[in-house]
Amino acid sequence: MSQQLMKVNPGEKIRSLGMQASKSKGVLQKLLPANIPVDRMLRVFLMAVSRSPKLLECSERSLLSALMVAARLGLEPDGGVLGQGYLVPRWNKNTNCLEATFQAGYMGLMDLARKSKQIKDLAAQAVYNGDQFFWSYGLERDTLQHVPCGETSPDKLTHAWARARLVNGGLHLVVITREQVERARARSMTPNTGPWVTDYGPMACKSALRLLWKLLPRSTELVIAAEVEKHPEHAEAIALDDPTAALDVIPEVIDPLDAMVDVERPPPSE
């Protein structure tokens, strides 16, 4: 089936996909937040697909399913332009073809976390060789100092950190090493394609954020994002289900995050 899709003219594929997506405008309107017009979402979606030869090979059904997930979460699948989310092709051995899945980017996860209304401030950064970087964990207070030097080469990344201030005054900090980032990458379904290749720094930040989520209040959308990444084959059903039903899967969502990023904290810098 993949070989058949590869022979399809890209322009024809986009036109066909656009027609099918337009038929779902009513559903998209109900899923999208008020600040994202349906037509804008469709333009961003079609642009992302047109830029990727692999996405053009994916089945239309999987692409439309990924669009529904992005709409439910209120994140644009811009492929790293704003860092909100990605359309990621993956091979499905059961259907013997490429299928698209939606993955929230680290900026998208930060947006979802803020919807809990209990987070005052949230930040995440990648650390590179040459940065001035110090952190420590304390009984009363965690400490972090980070002065970037301007380096952004993926092979120079050493750590990633995420920090959250809560409305009630609480402060949470997580720092992970490159080794932990690489373990998270190895457990990904697409370690050698998509954002892990094109946006390594942001994905390192996302790995730190995933560990931070364990300490923070969760929004319904954040729970759905985690469940979709754990079960991409059921993404559309999760996205279109009653949003409140997602709260019932929080226990299953928390444990899989342990498998994505190791829970042990690295020793503080000296």
Stockholm file with secondary structure:
# STOCKHOLM 1.0

chainA/1-270         MSQQLMKVNPGEKIRSLGMQASKSKGVLQKLLPANIPVDRMLRVFLMAVSRSPKLLECSERSLLSALMVAARLGLEPDGGVLGQGYLVPRWNKNTNCLEATFQAGYMGLMDLARKSKQIKDLAAQAVYNGDQFFWSYGLERDTLQHVPCGETSPDKLTHAWARARLVNGGLHLVVITREQVERARARSMTPNTGPWVTDYGPMACKSALRLLWKLLPRSTELVIAAEVEKHPEHAEAIALDDPTAALDVIPEVIDPLDAMVDVERPPPSE
#=GR chainA/1-270 SS CHHHHHTSCHHHHHHHHHHHHHTTHHHHHHHSCTTSCHHHHHHHHHHHHHTCHHHHHSCHHHHHHHHHHHHHHTCCCCTTSSSSEEEEEEEETTTTEEEEEEEECHHHHHHHHHTTSCEEEEEEEEEETTCEEEEECCSSCCEEEEECCSCCCGGGEEEEEEEEEETTSCEEEEEEEHHHHHHHHHHSSCTTSTHHHHCHHHHHHHHHHHHHHTTSCCCHHHHHHHHHHHCGGGHHHHHHSCGGGGGGGHHHHHHHHHHHSCCSCCCCCC
#=GC SS_cons         CHHHHHTSCHHHHHHHHHHHHHTTHHHHHHHSCTTSCHHHHHHHHHHHHHTCHHHHHSCHHHHHHHHHHHHHHTCCCCTTSSSSEEEEEEEETTTTEEEEEEEECHHHHHHHHHTTSCEEEEEEEEEETTCEEEEECCSSCCEEEEECCSCCCGGGEEEEEEEEEETTSCEEEEEEEHHHHHHHHHHSSCTTSTHHHHCHHHHHHHHHHHHHHTTSCCCHHHHHHHHHHHCGGGHHHHHHSCGGGGGGGHHHHHHHHHHHSCCSCCCCCC
//
